[in-house]
Amino acid sequence: MIKKSFLLALFLFSSVSFSQEATNSFPLDLKGNRDVFQIVNETTRNVTLFVSDRKEVNSFLLNEKMQITDSIKTERPERKYTDIAGYINSNKNIRLYWTSEDHKEIFTQLFDIENHTVVNQEYTLQLKDEKFIQNFSENNLFYVVTILKESNLLKFYVFDLEGNRIEKTMDLSAFRFLHKDNHKSTFYGILRTFIKPLNASISLQKISPENTTSLTYSSNKRKCYIKNNQLTITLDLSLDFTQLII
């Protein structure tokens, strides 16, 4: 077993000079597959930093001076859960959402900072005749969005902080979707354009309006933006026009 020491440095960015200054650092002993995920509380200006390796998830609560004020450690979910897809944040609790590579299985970790406990919960999405589009966090809810094959029907799987789940369906049949040759299509047909093989991903590229986006992501022909409780989808299959769904 190879053990590597990882020095985590926290940086303060200056909007005037675009310089970086290390404000704090602390050593962590991590064991491969290192990931870092942070959540900012806009009210208190505190930051909750999640650092995971192949065995553990470490949660650190940082004040506005980037000083550690509290921490929790727990086991990492099993390997089939590949990424932290989103979160829900309240004043005292944070629920992380991990997903499997096929997005059908979801594992949540509820971090109770005040009581130093972590509660786990698992979900399975059947996704019958559905294809994954994207997932995101917004307005203290976590969403998984899919589309029914060969249709205009979007499905939303919505999770709240307490772990409850509801399903909603949105019918886009009233709108017109066009291929690049201006032939009418279903929304699913648009997403399937130029995708081979047939079982390949049709997911939308998620763009964060708050962050600088690389050319690799921004040049994607299928994108979505989430801000202020609104989902915006753009489709750029034609050189003549952009199809926009809000």
Helices and strands as residue ranges (DSSP letters): E 4-13, E 20-30, E 35-40, E 47-52, E 56-62, E 68-75, E 81-89, E 93-100, E 105-112, E 117-124, E 130-138, E 141-148, E 153-159, E 165-171, E 177-178, E 184-185, H 187-192, E 205-207, H 215-218, E 222-227, E 230-235, E 243-245
